[in-house]
Amino acid sequence: MIVFEDESGISMSPAVRRTWAPRGKTPILRTHFNWKRLSMAAALVYSPGGVARVLFASRPGSFDTESLIEFLTELHGELDDEKVTLIWDGLTSHRSRAMRDYLASQRHWLVTERLPAYAPDLNPVELLWGNVKAGELAGLCVDTIGELESAALEAIARVQSESQLALSFLRHTGLSL
């Protein structure tokens, strides 16, 4: 099983996107300009036979080594102890001493490979983030971090329900299983 993993963040301040409106009716986004952030981690799981799954976690603030280890532990449980090759970028938390120690203790099921530096176009999870942020999260004005998390979960649920979408992210990178 091949798994691509990545983290991303979203803010309670809306991501402004181009939109259409009747002439003279400029769209207005009303927000409290709260800079609280929600961090997201996603794993796109590709199995032989063209099966793809999306696993997702979110948390206020940022993902650090400890929270990423929790995410990987949950990933292990979700994948029923299958052997996994995890492909991710060179984030500092991915290279920390604690992460290296954790990964060394998980060799019975987990092998990691790092994406080349400055190559986000090779990670299909980046396409997931683009899809979600350009869809449900674009122009979203919320009052609480909980509302932001609900919108993110709804967006991920949409991607999870469209089984071919996660496969299209992999195809778009030019990579194959």
N, C-alpha and C positions, 0 to 999 in steps of 0.2 A: 504494500500500500504506500502511495506517495502522498505526502501532506505538505502543502504550502501554508505558511503562517505569516501573519503580519499584524501590526497594531496601527491604529489611527485614532485621532481625536476629533471631537466636535464640540463646538461652543454653544452656549445658550444664545449668543448673538447670531442672527441668521446669516447663512451663506447666501449672498445675493447672486442671483442668476438672471440672465436675460429672459424676458417674458414678453408676451403680447398683451396689449390693452387697447381699448378704443381710443381714437385720436382725442387728445385733450384730457384723458383720464389716467394720469400717471399712477401706477400702483404704489401704494405706500405701505411699508412694513413698520408696524408699531412694536417696539421692543423696549425692555427696561435696561438694555445694554449691560447685562450681567455677564461677566466674563468667566463664570464657572464652566468647567470643562468636564466632558464625559470621555473616557478612553474606552476604546473597543479593541478586542482581539478576535481574530477570525482564523479558522483553519479550513482550507478547502481540501477535502479528502477525496483522492481519486483512487479507485479500485480497478483491477483488471476487468475488462468487459464493459467499460464505458459507464461505470457507476460513479456518481459524484455526490458528495454531501457537504453541507456547510455547518460548521460548529462555531459557536459565537459566545463571547462573554463581554461584559461591560463593567465599568467601575468608575465612580467619581475620581477625579484627579488623574493620575498617570499609572501605567503599568510599570512595575519595577521587577527586579529579579524574583522576589518572593511571590508576587502575584502571577508572574509568568510560570513559575514552577507549579503553582496551584492549577493554572490553566492546562499545563501539560499532564498533570496528574488526572484531571477530569477527562482530557482527551484520551488517555490510556484506558480509563474506565468505559468511555463511550465506544471505543474500538474493540472491546472484548479481547484484550490481550494480543491483538494481531501485531505482527512485526511491521514497523513503520520507518520510512525514510522521511525525515522532516527537513524541509528546505526553507530557510529563512534568511533574512538580511543580517548585516553586521551591527545591529543595535548594541549599545554598550551592555545592556542587561543580558543579551544573548552570549556575551563573552566574559561575564564576570566570574570570579573564582567560585562563588556559590553555585552558579549555573553549571560551570564545568564539573564541579563535584557531583551535582545532581545528575547530569547527563552520564557521567562515568558509572553511576550506580544503576542506570537504566539501560545499559547496553543489551540486556536480554531481549528487549523489544524495540529499542529506539536507536536509530543512527541519524546523525545530523549532517547536513551539508549547507554551506553558506553560499548565497547568491553572490555573484561578482559585485564589487562596489559600483555604485551609481548605475545600477541596472534594474530599476523598478519595473521596466517593461517586460522583464522575465518572470515577474511574480503575478500570477492570476488574481491574487487577493487584492492587488491594487485596482484591478478592474471592478471587483466587488465594491470597494470603497467608492470608486467613481460612480458606479450605478446607483448606489444607495444615496450618496450625497447629492447627485443630480436629480434624484427622484423625490422620495418622501421628505428628505431633510433640506431640500433647497427652499429658501425663503421661509423656513419654519420659525415662527415666533412663539416661544413658550415662556411660562412663568416659573417653572420649577425644573430641577434636574431630573425628577421623576417623569415629567412629561416628555423631556428630551429622550430619556431612556426608552419610554414606551414607543415613541416614534421610530427609534433605531431598531427596536425589537420587531415592530411591524414591518419595517423595510426588509430586515433579514428574513422574516417569515415569508415575505413575498418571493424572495430569491430562492429560499428553500423549497417553496411549492412549485417553482418552475424548474423542473429537473434538468432541462437542457441548458439553462442559463449558466450554471457553474461549469459545465463542459465547454460552453462557448468562450468563457474566460480563458480556459487553458488553450483552446484552439487559437484565440487571438494573440497569445504570446508567441505562437509559432512552435511551441513545445508539444510533444506527444508522449504518451505512456509507453 
